[in-house]
Amino acid sequence: MKYLVVSDNHGDREILEDLVNEYKGKVDAMFHCGDSELDPTDELWNDLIVVKGNCDYYGEFPESIVKRIGNDTIFMTHGHLVNVRSGLTTIASKAAEVDATIVLFGHTHEIGCEMHQNTLFLNPGSIRQPRGPIQIKSYAIIDSTPESYDVQYFDRGHQPVKELHFLFKK
């Protein structure tokens, strides 16, 4: 299964439209980890699975979702309600409650990708306002096979960032 993961576009609708046009039909699901600042009735949400971020002021977005696709159980939340700035302990606990195999979150605007207790934790960074040591406006593609997770980060021009490629055995 192949998943696109994006977060924190902060009102930049054009980049989401570009991602949908680029990847629709090429991935099994597209996830948005919050802080879109777009209206919940926007037609883009027909193609993206979205959660509410701390800058999304509409109540219609869910705070978290659990999505089962193939053998993957994906838990997604923005991150502000589970204190991701202070570490992954709280989000890991929430993910364990639903037996998540993949955990997606945003909020920090920092790229993050690691395996912990057979669960993939991924922050795609921010597609608009990156923070931290890696200053790349980014999104990620997860290729989930029965044996592994192959994670590749991309820049806004859909070019792979060679240094941001990760392969984890399941």
C-alpha positions in Angstrom: 0.0 0.0 0.0 1.2 3.5 -0.8 0.3 6.6 1.3 0.9 10.3 0.8 1.3 12.3 4.0 1.2 16.1 4.2 0.7 18.6 7.0 0.7 22.2 8.0 0.0 24.0 4.6 -1.5 26.9 6.6 -3.9 28.3 4.0 -1.8 27.3 0.9 -4.6 25.6 -1.0 -2.7 25.5 -4.2 0.0 23.1 -2.9 -2.7 20.6 -1.8 -4.5 20.9 -5.2 -1.1 20.2 -6.8 -0.5 17.1 -4.6 -4.0 15.7 -5.4 -3.5 16.3 -9.1 0.0 14.7 -9.0 -0.9 11.6 -6.9 -4.6 10.8 -7.3 -4.8 7.2 -8.6 -1.1 6.7 -7.8 -1.5 6.2 -4.0 -3.9 4.2 -2.0 -4.7 7.1 0.4 -3.7 10.7 1.0 -3.5 11.9 4.6 -3.4 15.5 5.9 -2.2 15.9 9.5 -3.9 19.2 10.1 -3.5 23.0 10.1 -4.8 23.3 6.5 -6.8 26.4 7.5 -9.2 25.5 4.7 -13.0 25.3 4.9 -14.3 21.8 5.8 -16.5 21.9 2.7 -13.6 22.3 0.3 -13.8 19.8 -2.5 -10.1 18.8 -1.8 -11.3 16.8 1.3 -13.0 14.4 -1.1 -9.4 13.1 -1.8 -7.6 13.8 1.4 -8.2 12.3 4.8 -7.8 15.2 7.3 -7.7 15.9 11.0 -8.1 19.2 12.9 -5.0 21.2 13.8 -4.6 23.9 16.3 -5.0 26.5 13.6 -8.1 24.9 12.1 -11.0 26.8 13.6 -13.8 24.7 12.2 -15.3 22.0 14.4 -16.1 19.7 11.6 -12.7 18.1 11.3 -12.1 15.1 13.6 -9.3 15.5 16.2 -8.0 12.0 15.3 -8.8 9.2 13.0 -8.1 5.5 12.7 -8.0 4.1 9.2 -7.5 0.4 8.4 -6.1 -0.2 4.9 -4.9 -3.6 4.0 -2.7 -4.8 6.8 -2.0 -1.3 8.1 -3.9 0.4 11.0 -3.1 4.1 10.7 -3.6 6.5 13.6 -3.5 10.2 12.7 -3.8 13.3 14.8 -2.3 16.8 14.5 -0.1 16.4 17.5 -1.0 19.5 19.7 -3.4 17.5 21.9 -0.9 14.7 22.5 2.1 17.0 23.3 4.3 15.8 20.4 6.7 18.8 21.1 7.6 17.0 24.3 8.1 13.6 22.8 6.1 10.6 21.5 5.0 9.0 24.8 1.4 10.3 24.7 0.8 9.7 21.0 2.4 6.2 21.3 -0.1 5.4 24.1 -3.1 6.5 22.0 -1.8 4.6 19.0 -1.3 1.4 21.1 -5.0 1.6 22.2 -6.0 1.0 18.6 -3.1 -1.3 17.7 -1.8 1.2 15.2 1.0 0.1 12.9 1.5 3.6 11.5 1.2 6.9 13.4 0.9 10.2 11.5 1.2 13.6 13.0 2.2 17.2 12.2 2.2 20.3 14.4 6.0 20.7 15.0 6.7 21.5 11.3 9.7 19.3 11.7 10.4 16.1 9.6 10.5 13.0 11.8 10.5 9.3 10.9 11.3 6.4 13.3 10.2 2.9 14.2 9.3 2.2 17.9 8.0 -1.1 19.1 7.1 -2.2 15.5 5.2 1.0 14.8 6.2 3.6 12.3 5.9 7.2 13.6 6.0 9.8 10.8 5.8 13.6 10.7 5.9 14.8 7.1 7.2 18.3 8.2 5.5 21.3 6.9 4.7 21.8 3.2 4.7 25.6 3.7 6.7 26.6 6.8 9.5 24.1 7.8 11.1 24.4 11.2 14.1 22.8 12.8 17.4 21.7 11.3 15.9 20.5 8.0 14.6 23.5 6.2 12.7 21.7 3.3 9.1 22.3 2.5 8.1 18.6 2.5 5.7 15.8 2.3 6.2 12.0 2.5 5.3 8.9 0.7 5.1 5.6 2.6 5.3 2.4 0.7 4.1 -0.3 3.0 4.8 -3.9 2.0 4.4 -7.1 4.1 8.1 -6.9 4.9 8.9 -3.2 5.3 8.0 0.5 5.3 9.9 2.4 2.6 9.6 6.2 3.4 10.7 8.9 0.9 10.4 12.6 1.6 9.8 15.0 -1.3 10.1 18.7 -1.8 7.3 20.9 -3.2 8.5 20.3 -6.7 7.8 16.5 -6.2 11.6 15.8 -6.2 12.8 13.1 -3.8 15.1 14.4 -1.1 17.9 11.7 -1.3 19.0 12.2 2.3 15.5 11.7 3.5 14.9 8.1 2.5 14.2 5.5 5.2 13.7 1.8 5.1 12.3 -0.1 8.1 11.7 -3.8 8.4 8.4 -4.8 9.9 
